[in-house]
Amino acid sequence: MPIEHINKTDTLNEGRVKMNDIITAFNEGVPVADKSIGTDKLADNSVTQEILNENHAINFEWLSNNSYDLNYIWDESNRIVDPSVLNNPIKNGIGLLKVFRGKTGKNERFLWVTQIIENINNTNGDYPKEIYLRSMRVNEDTTSIVMVENWEDISNKKNPSTLLNRIVGVKTAKNVLNKDSNDKIANGLYNNSGTWITNNNFDSFKIEADLGDEFHVRNDTLTIVGFSGEGNVTEVFSDKKSFIVEKASTKFFYYPVRKDLLDTEVIAKGNFYPQKYIGYEERDTIIGGLNDSWEGKQWVALGTSLTANGSGKYANRVASELGLVLDNRGVSGGGISPVASEGNPGNTTMQAAQSLEDFEGLVTIECGPNDWQYCPLGELGDTSDDTWYGCLDEITNTVINNTSARLVFIVLNARALNSDGSLRSVYWENQFNKKYFDYVKAVEEVANMYGVPTINCFSNSGLGGENFRRGTLTDHIHHTDLGGMIVSDYIVKQLSYSINPFPGNFKP
């Protein structure tokens, strides 16, 4: 099959043309042994571009007619697809299909189709005109489809080629209630023993079920009983807002709905409970990792030299990945207490926070490394700046009362090396007989009191202790590019999947 997109020898990289396929063409479809035709046996011009075009022999399987259906291509692979393939979102031109496994633990697959513009290895930095993503779940034991999602057009997403690395899973739910269904019993419901009770306030709708099906309901006080195909009670799902069919003998159940609430009722089948109403037999899908909600938002980053000019520069990396507009106000030697970094001005982070007024966007406070050796710890409930707890309370109050910002605390490492260059013990104590961990714990406690999230890189990023020996520090505390990458990757994941920006109507 000719492919117009590959028409120059310089696009045929090593390994892209299989010798067996060329040999087959020369022998009218009769293959011979590998390497039996060497360059010494080929006459000048005997291998023409026309022949190569006809026998392109790309190292991808072709899906090139309507006998293929992308609903049934789920093995992990790279394929070439053209518009004749069923359920292919690209209707013009040729596409590259990538199928890969997600991280949901439920046999999730992701299908990624990219329209080919010039050649398969498009290296000029231009993004294809059309990029689509979908998910599907398969039963690997029976090789059957459990769930197939609609294609999502992600052509206009920022840096779409990086999205593959950001996907963490797909959550979906479908409202399986059909208010117009004839398959219902009017004026009543079943009790826990499967006995019908007449009640003019309810109608009961029959819902088909299979082993492993997950359901979510809005009302957790209803009585729901599973039945076998013969009508015998198999299991009871009463008083549960979410339940999973656990018996293979369960084939259906009756879902009772108050007649006066029918227009707002949802019984969702899927792996998450939707927070908004889903119309009858409509589906709602959330694809984790494709949320670019921080794109274009302002970010004021407060902190120490680890924020301002540490060689790892986590702030620059995070801003670039999430599309944030960075205003870096970190100060070398700074902190939130008046005694931060003995010999330095101290409380620079506090002063920067006090200068924020009516700010909308993201404010992060990276704190601790310069404070903890000189500032007494204090206790939860302190509100003055003569203790660490009190400084945390003051700066939190300052930001949330003067701005409508999404405030987030970031905790990084403290001094990791002693003056002689040896690795400092994780149990090292300051002059107040307190460990850095005690100060980290205080950040989380105060933040929790105010409902402010904390990104605890110190405890959760994996960068600490002996790991600092592995090329992650430039000196006693500052990150190398490798260290900065580890920290920034963790922060990006937290902001992408756990911490959302405030809506636009959240005003000062």
C-alpha positions, 0 to 999 in steps of 0.5 A, a space after each residue: 500500500 503506498 504511503 504518500 507521507 514517506 516519499 524520501 529516503 531520508 525519512 526511512 530511518 534504520 530499521 524501518 524497512 525490513 529486508 524480508 519484505 524487499 526480498 519478497 517483493 523481488 521474488 513475486 511474493 516468494 520469500 527467501 532467506 534473510 541476507 541472501 541478497 546483498 548489495 553486491 547482487 543488486 544492479 544499479 537502480 534496481 531498488 527504486 523509491 517507487 518500489 519502496 513506496 509500494 512496499 514501505 514495510 514500516 515496523 508497525 502493523 497496518 490497520 487499513 480497512 473496516 474489518 478492523 475496529 478500534 473498539 477491539 484493539 486493546 493489546 499494548 502496541 503501536 499501529 498505523 491506522 487509516 480512515 477506513 478503520 471503524 471507530 477511528 476518530 481521524 477521518 482524513 489522513 493516516 494516524 499513529 495509534 498507541 495503546 498502553 496500559 494505565 495505572 488504575 489497577 483495573 485492566 485500564 487501557 488508553 488509546 492515543 491516535 495522532 494524525 501523521 502530517 509529514 512522516 511517522 517520526 515527526 521531529 520538527 517540533 510541530 504538533 499534529 493537527 488532530 490528537 485523540 485520547 480514549 480509555 477502555 477496560 478489558 477483562 483479560 481472562 475472557 478477552 472481552 470489553 468491560 468499558 469503552 469511552 468516547 474519544 476526547 479531542 486533546 489537540 489543543 491541550 498544552 504540550 499534548 505529547 507530554 500528556 501520556 506521562 501524566 495520566 493516572 487513570 480514568 473514572 467513569 459513571 453512567 446513569 443506568 436509570 431509565 424513567 420511561 422503562 416498561 421494565 419496572 413495577 409500579 407502586 411499591 418496593 422490595 424489602 430485605 427478604 425480597 418480599 414485595 411491599 405495596 407503596 404508592 410513593 415508589 416505583 421500582 426499576 429493574 437494573 441488569 447486573 453482572 458479577 463485579 459491577 459497581 453501582 453508586 446511588 444518591 440515597 443510602 437508605 433505600 432497600 436494594 436486593 439482588 435476584 438470580 435469574 430464577 427470582 431468588 434473593 442472592 444478596 442485599 445492598 441496602 443502606 449502602 451508597 456504593 456497592 459491588 455485585 459480589 455473586 455470579 448468581 446475581 442477575 438484576 435488582 430493583 431500584 426503588 425511586 420516590 415518584 416525586 424525586 424521579 427527575 433528579 434521581 441517579 443510579 450510576 454504574 462505573 468506578 466513581 460517584 458523580 457529584 453532579 446530576 447525570 441525565 438518564 442513560 448519560 455517561 460522565 467521565 474524568 480522565 486524570 492527568 488531562 486537567 490543565 486547570 492551572 494553565 495561565 494562572 498567576 503563581 507567587 512562590 514564597 520561600 528560601 533559596 531553595 525556591 529562589 535560586 537553588 540550582 534545581 529550580 523546582 519553581 521554574 520546572 513546576 511553572 513550565 509543566 503546569 503553565 503557571 505564570 511564576 512570580 518568584 519571591 523566594 529569598 536566599 536565607 529568608 524565612 517566616 520567623 524573625 530569627 531565620 538564618 542567624 545573621 540574615 534579615 529573617 522573616 522575609 517570607 512573612 514580609 512578602 506575604 504581608 505585601 499581597 493584597 487582593 491576589 487571585 491565583 496560587 500562593 505557595 509558602 516554602 518554609 523551614 530550612 532557615 528557621 528551625 535551628 534558631 526558632 523555638 517550636 512552641 505548640 499548636 495554638 500559638 499566634 505570636 511570632 516568637 515560636 514556630 507554631 505562632 509564625 505559621 499561624 500568623 502567615 496563614 492568617 495573613 494570606 487567607 484574610 488578605 487574598 483569595 489565593 489558593 494557599 499551599 505550603 511546601 516543605 522541602 529538606 533542611 540542611 543535609 550535610 555537616 560542616 565537614 561534608 558528612 551526611 547529617 543524621 536524620 535524628 540531629 536536634 537543634 538547640 531546643 532539642 527538636 528535630 526538623 521533623 517536629 517543625 515539618 509536623 507543625 506545618 501540617 498541623 497548622 495548615 490542617 487547622 486552617 484547611 490549607 493543603 501541604 505538599 510535604 516533599 520532605 516526607 513523601 517525595 523520596 528525596 531524603 536521608 541516604 538518597 541525598 548521596 545520589 547526586 541530588 545536592 550541590 552543597 549542604 542543602 541546595 538541589 542539583 538538577 536531578 534533585 530539583 527534578 525529583 522535587 518538582 515532579 512530586 509537586 506537579 503531581 500534587 497540584 495536578 491530581 490533588 489540589 485544584 485552583 479556586 473558581 473564578 467567583 472566589 473573590 476577596 
